Amino acid sequence: MLDTLTSDIEQAYAIPMQKDPAWEQKNKEIFSLYSQVSAHKGM
């Protein structure tokens, strides 16, 4: 379920595959959500 959510977030918000501090700064809320979901994916 979380795998699907992370994929959906990646596609909807064009999250870069490589770390991009400029994108992260511009999209703080989206990046925060994505990071939290990704961190819990393996649990």
PyMOL Python script that loads the backbone (N, CA, C, O; Angstrom):
from pymol import cmd

cmd.read_pdbstr("""\
ATOM      1  N   MET A   1       0.817  -1.192   0.000  1.00  0.00           N
ATOM      2  CA  MET A   1       0.000   0.000   0.000  1.00  0.00           C
ATOM      3  C   MET A   1       0.869   1.269   0.000  1.00  0.00           C
ATOM      4  O   MET A   1       0.616   2.203  -0.761  1.00  0.00           O
ATOM      5  N   LEU A   2       1.892   1.289   0.860  1.00  0.00           N
ATOM      6  CA  LEU A   2       2.760   2.461   0.882  1.00  0.00           C
ATOM      7  C   LEU A   2       3.600   2.560  -0.387  1.00  0.00           C
ATOM      8  O   LEU A   2       3.962   3.658  -0.810  1.00  0.00           O
ATOM      9  N   ASP A   3       3.911   1.414  -0.996  1.00  0.00           N
ATOM     10  CA  ASP A   3       4.639   1.437  -2.273  1.00  0.00           C
ATOM     11  C   ASP A   3       3.830   2.175  -3.333  1.00  0.00           C
ATOM     12  O   ASP A   3       4.366   2.978  -4.096  1.00  0.00           O
ATOM     13  N   THR A   4       2.547   1.891  -3.367  1.00  0.00           N
ATOM     14  CA  THR A   4       1.662   2.554  -4.324  1.00  0.00           C
ATOM     15  C   THR A   4       1.573   4.043  -4.034  1.00  0.00           C
ATOM     16  O   THR A   4       1.596   4.863  -4.952  1.00  0.00           O
ATOM     17  N   LEU A   5       1.471   4.395  -2.752  1.00  0.00           N
ATOM     18  CA  LEU A   5       1.376   5.806  -2.378  1.00  0.00           C
ATOM     19  C   LEU A   5       2.642   6.561  -2.772  1.00  0.00           C
ATOM     20  O   LEU A   5       2.557   7.664  -3.313  1.00  0.00           O
ATOM     21  N   THR A   6       3.810   5.987  -2.509  1.00  0.00           N
ATOM     22  CA  THR A   6       5.040   6.683  -2.897  1.00  0.00           C
ATOM     23  C   THR A   6       5.131   6.850  -4.415  1.00  0.00           C
ATOM     24  O   THR A   6       5.563   7.896  -4.899  1.00  0.00           O
ATOM     25  N   SER A   7       4.733   5.843  -5.150  1.00  0.00           N
ATOM     26  CA  SER A   7       4.739   5.945  -6.619  1.00  0.00           C
ATOM     27  C   SER A   7       3.775   7.023  -7.093  1.00  0.00           C
ATOM     28  O   SER A   7       4.092   7.796  -7.997  1.00  0.00           O
ATOM     29  N   ASP A   8       2.604   7.070  -6.484  1.00  0.00           N
ATOM     30  CA  ASP A   8       1.615   8.089  -6.849  1.00  0.00           C
ATOM     31  C   ASP A   8       2.146   9.494  -6.567  1.00  0.00           C
ATOM     32  O   ASP A   8       1.977  10.403  -7.379  1.00  0.00           O
ATOM     33  N   ILE A   9       2.786   9.664  -5.414  1.00  0.00           N
ATOM     34  CA  ILE A   9       3.350  10.973  -5.059  1.00  0.00           C
ATOM     35  C   ILE A   9       4.463  11.342  -6.040  1.00  0.00           C
ATOM     36  O   ILE A   9       4.536  12.485  -6.492  1.00  0.00           O
ATOM     37  N   GLU A  10       5.327  10.384  -6.368  1.00  0.00           N
ATOM     38  CA  GLU A  10       6.419  10.636  -7.318  1.00  0.00           C
ATOM     39  C   GLU A  10       5.885  11.127  -8.655  1.00  0.00           C
ATOM     40  O   GLU A  10       6.413  12.079  -9.229  1.00  0.00           O
ATOM     41  N   GLN A  11       4.851  10.483  -9.142  1.00  0.00           N
ATOM     42  CA  GLN A  11       4.287  10.848 -10.443  1.00  0.00           C
ATOM     43  C   GLN A  11       3.528  12.167 -10.381  1.00  0.00           C
ATOM     44  O   GLN A  11       3.680  13.013 -11.262  1.00  0.00           O
ATOM     45  N   ALA A  12       2.719  12.343  -9.356  1.00  0.00           N
ATOM     46  CA  ALA A  12       1.876  13.539  -9.267  1.00  0.00           C
ATOM     47  C   ALA A  12       2.691  14.817  -9.090  1.00  0.00           C
ATOM     48  O   ALA A  12       2.314  15.874  -9.597  1.00  0.00           O
ATOM     49  N   TYR A  13       3.814  14.719  -8.367  1.00  0.00           N
ATOM     50  CA  TYR A  13       4.585  15.918  -8.050  1.00  0.00           C
ATOM     51  C   TYR A  13       5.957  15.942  -8.713  1.00  0.00           C
ATOM     52  O   TYR A  13       6.798  16.774  -8.370  1.00  0.00           O
ATOM     53  N   ALA A  14       6.187  15.044  -9.653  1.00  0.00           N
ATOM     54  CA  ALA A  14       7.454  14.999 -10.405  1.00  0.00           C
ATOM     55  C   ALA A  14       8.662  15.056  -9.472  1.00  0.00           C
ATOM     56  O   ALA A  14       9.561  15.880  -9.644  1.00  0.00           O
ATOM     57  N   ILE A  15       8.665  14.169  -8.487  1.00  0.00           N
ATOM     58  CA  ILE A  15       9.771  14.113  -7.538  1.00  0.00           C
ATOM     59  C   ILE A  15      11.004  13.593  -8.279  1.00  0.00           C
ATOM     60  O   ILE A  15      10.950  12.546  -8.924  1.00  0.00           O
ATOM     61  N   PRO A  16      12.114  14.330  -8.185  1.00  0.00           N
ATOM     62  CA  PRO A  16      13.323  13.917  -8.903  1.00  0.00           C
ATOM     63  C   PRO A  16      13.895  12.613  -8.350  1.00  0.00           C
ATOM     64  O   PRO A  16      13.800  12.348  -7.152  1.00  0.00           O
ATOM     65  N   MET A  17      14.480  11.812  -9.214  1.00  0.00           N
ATOM     66  CA  MET A  17      15.058  10.532  -8.813  1.00  0.00           C
ATOM     67  C   MET A  17      16.323  10.731  -7.970  1.00  0.00           C
ATOM     68  O   MET A  17      16.597   9.947  -7.062  1.00  0.00           O
ATOM     69  N   GLN A  18      17.079  11.768  -8.271  1.00  0.00           N
ATOM     70  CA  GLN A  18      18.281  12.077  -7.495  1.00  0.00           C
ATOM     71  C   GLN A  18      17.980  13.247  -6.568  1.00  0.00           C
ATOM     72  O   GLN A  18      17.121  14.079  -6.857  1.00  0.00           O
ATOM     73  N   LYS A  19      18.693  13.298  -5.457  1.00  0.00           N
ATOM     74  CA  LYS A  19      18.514  14.367  -4.483  1.00  0.00           C
ATOM     75  C   LYS A  19      18.683  15.724  -5.168  1.00  0.00           C
ATOM     76  O   LYS A  19      19.668  15.964  -5.866  1.00  0.00           O
ATOM     77  N   ASP A  20      17.706  16.600  -4.956  1.00  0.00           N
ATOM     78  CA  ASP A  20      17.723  17.934  -5.547  1.00  0.00           C
ATOM     79  C   ASP A  20      17.320  18.944  -4.471  1.00  0.00           C
ATOM     80  O   ASP A  20      16.131  19.194  -4.272  1.00  0.00           O
ATOM     81  N   PRO A  21      18.301  19.524  -3.778  1.00  0.00           N
ATOM     82  CA  PRO A  21      17.992  20.453  -2.688  1.00  0.00           C
ATOM     83  C   PRO A  21      17.101  21.625  -3.111  1.00  0.00           C
ATOM     84  O   PRO A  21      16.280  22.088  -2.319  1.00  0.00           O
ATOM     85  N   ALA A  22      17.250  22.103  -4.329  1.00  0.00           N
ATOM     86  CA  ALA A  22      16.410  23.211  -4.796  1.00  0.00           C
ATOM     87  C   ALA A  22      14.950  22.776  -4.877  1.00  0.00           C
ATOM     88  O   ALA A  22      14.060  23.520  -4.464  1.00  0.00           O
ATOM     89  N   TRP A  23      14.693  21.572  -5.408  1.00  0.00           N
ATOM     90  CA  TRP A  23      13.324  21.057  -5.491  1.00  0.00           C
ATOM     91  C   TRP A  23      12.768  20.845  -4.088  1.00  0.00           C
ATOM     92  O   TRP A  23      11.621  21.195  -3.810  1.00  0.00           O
ATOM     93  N   GLU A  24      13.580  20.273  -3.209  1.00  0.00           N
ATOM     94  CA  GLU A  24      13.150  20.010  -1.837  1.00  0.00           C
ATOM     95  C   GLU A  24      12.782  21.309  -1.126  1.00  0.00           C
ATOM     96  O   GLU A  24      11.803  21.352  -0.380  1.00  0.00           O
ATOM     97  N   GLN A  25      13.552  22.358  -1.349  1.00  0.00           N
ATOM     98  CA  GLN A  25      13.283  23.659  -0.726  1.00  0.00           C
ATOM     99  C   GLN A  25      11.980  24.257  -1.243  1.00  0.00           C
ATOM    100  O   GLN A  25      11.196  24.804  -0.467  1.00  0.00           O
ATOM    101  N   LYS A  26      11.745  24.157  -2.542  1.00  0.00           N
ATOM    102  CA  LYS A  26      10.526  24.705  -3.150  1.00  0.00           C
ATOM    103  C   LYS A  26       9.282  23.924  -2.758  1.00  0.00           C
ATOM    104  O   LYS A  26       8.184  24.481  -2.733  1.00  0.00           O
ATOM    105  N   ASN A  27       9.440  22.646  -2.453  1.00  0.00           N
ATOM    106  CA  ASN A  27       8.313  21.741  -2.200  1.00  0.00           C
ATOM    107  C   ASN A  27       8.431  21.092  -0.825  1.00  0.00           C
ATOM    108  O   ASN A  27       8.348  19.870  -0.698  1.00  0.00           O
ATOM    109  N   LYS A  28       8.625  21.911   0.197  1.00  0.00           N
ATOM    110  CA  LYS A  28       8.894  21.403   1.544  1.00  0.00           C
ATOM    111  C   LYS A  28       7.818  20.452   2.056  1.00  0.00           C
ATOM    112  O   LYS A  28       8.135  19.388   2.587  1.00  0.00           O
ATOM    113  N   GLU A  29       6.555  20.823   1.903  1.00  0.00           N
ATOM    114  CA  GLU A  29       5.465  19.989   2.431  1.00  0.00           C
ATOM    115  C   GLU A  29       5.378  18.654   1.693  1.00  0.00           C
ATOM    116  O   GLU A  29       5.215  17.605   2.315  1.00  0.00           O
ATOM    117  N   ILE A  30       5.486  18.698   0.388  1.00  0.00           N
ATOM    118  CA  ILE A  30       5.420  17.469  -0.408  1.00  0.00           C
ATOM    119  C   ILE A  30       6.617  16.579  -0.083  1.00  0.00           C
ATOM    120  O   ILE A  30       6.466  15.370   0.090  1.00  0.00           O
ATOM    121  N   PHE A  31       7.805  17.178  -0.001  1.00  0.00           N
ATOM    122  CA  PHE A  31       8.998  16.398   0.298  1.00  0.00           C
ATOM    123  C   PHE A  31       8.915  15.785   1.698  1.00  0.00           C
ATOM    124  O   PHE A  31       9.342  14.649   1.903  1.00  0.00           O
ATOM    125  N   SER A  32       8.378  16.519   2.643  1.00  0.00           N
ATOM    126  CA  SER A  32       8.218  15.997   4.001  1.00  0.00           C
ATOM    127  C   SER A  32       7.286  14.789   4.011  1.00  0.00           C
ATOM    128  O   SER A  32       7.601  13.763   4.614  1.00  0.00           O
ATOM    129  N   LEU A  33       6.152  14.909   3.352  1.00  0.00           N
ATOM    130  CA  LEU A  33       5.205  13.796   3.270  1.00  0.00           C
ATOM    131  C   LEU A  33       5.858  12.594   2.593  1.00  0.00           C
ATOM    132  O   LEU A  33       5.777  11.471   3.091  1.00  0.00           O
ATOM    133  N   TYR A  34       6.493  12.834   1.476  1.00  0.00           N
ATOM    134  CA  TYR A  34       7.139  11.755   0.727  1.00  0.00           C
ATOM    135  C   TYR A  34       8.216  11.069   1.567  1.00  0.00           C
ATOM    136  O   TYR A  34       8.319   9.843   1.566  1.00  0.00           O
ATOM    137  N   SER A  35       9.008  11.848   2.275  1.00  0.00           N
ATOM    138  CA  SER A  35      10.070  11.287   3.118  1.00  0.00           C
ATOM    139  C   SER A  35       9.501  10.422   4.231  1.00  0.00           C
ATOM    140  O   SER A  35      10.029   9.349   4.524  1.00  0.00           O
ATOM    141  N   GLN A  36       8.426  10.890   4.847  1.00  0.00           N
ATOM    142  CA  GLN A  36       7.804  10.130   5.934  1.00  0.00           C
ATOM    143  C   GLN A  36       7.213   8.823   5.422  1.00  0.00           C
ATOM    144  O   GLN A  36       7.380   7.777   6.049  1.00  0.00           O
ATOM    145  N   VAL A  37       6.530   8.876   4.301  1.00  0.00           N
ATOM    146  CA  VAL A  37       5.938   7.662   3.728  1.00  0.00           C
ATOM    147  C   VAL A  37       7.048   6.693   3.325  1.00  0.00           C
ATOM    148  O   VAL A  37       6.952   5.493   3.584  1.00  0.00           O
ATOM    149  N   SER A  38       8.094   7.210   2.696  1.00  0.00           N
ATOM    150  CA  SER A  38       9.205   6.355   2.269  1.00  0.00           C
ATOM    151  C   SER A  38       9.890   5.688   3.458  1.00  0.00           C
ATOM    152  O   SER A  38      10.278   4.522   3.381  1.00  0.00           O
ATOM    153  N   ALA A  39      10.036   6.420   4.545  1.00  0.00           N
ATOM    154  CA  ALA A  39      10.698   5.876   5.730  1.00  0.00           C
ATOM    155  C   ALA A  39       9.904   4.731   6.347  1.00  0.00           C
ATOM    156  O   ALA A  39      10.484   3.807   6.916  1.00  0.00           O
ATOM    157  N   HIS A  40       8.584   4.790   6.237  1.00  0.00           N
ATOM    158  CA  HIS A  40       7.729   3.766   6.834  1.00  0.00           C
ATOM    159  C   HIS A  40       7.413   2.618   5.876  1.00  0.00           C
ATOM    160  O   HIS A  40       6.772   1.641   6.264  1.00  0.00           O
ATOM    161  N   LYS A  41       7.853   2.731   4.652  1.00  0.00           N
ATOM    162  CA  LYS A  41       7.566   1.726   3.632  1.00  0.00           C
ATOM    163  C   LYS A  41       8.104   0.348   4.010  1.00  0.00           C
ATOM    164  O   LYS A  41       7.447  -0.661   3.753  1.00  0.00           O
ATOM    165  N   GLY A  42       9.265   0.293   4.604  1.00  0.00           N
ATOM    166  CA  GLY A  42       9.887  -0.979   4.922  1.00  0.00           C
ATOM    167  C   GLY A  42       9.442  -1.589   6.244  1.00  0.00           C
ATOM    168  O   GLY A  42       9.855  -2.698   6.582  1.00  0.00           O
ATOM    169  N   MET A  43       8.632  -0.901   6.973  1.00  0.00           N
ATOM    170  CA  MET A  43       8.209  -1.391   8.297  1.00  0.00           C
ATOM    171  C   MET A  43       7.122  -2.421   8.211  1.00  0.00           C
ATOM    172  O   MET A  43       6.665  -2.924   9.238  1.00  0.00           O
TER     173      MET A  43
END
""", "prot")
cmd.dss("prot")
cmd.show_as("cartoon", "prot")
cmd.util.cbc("prot")
cmd.orient("prot")
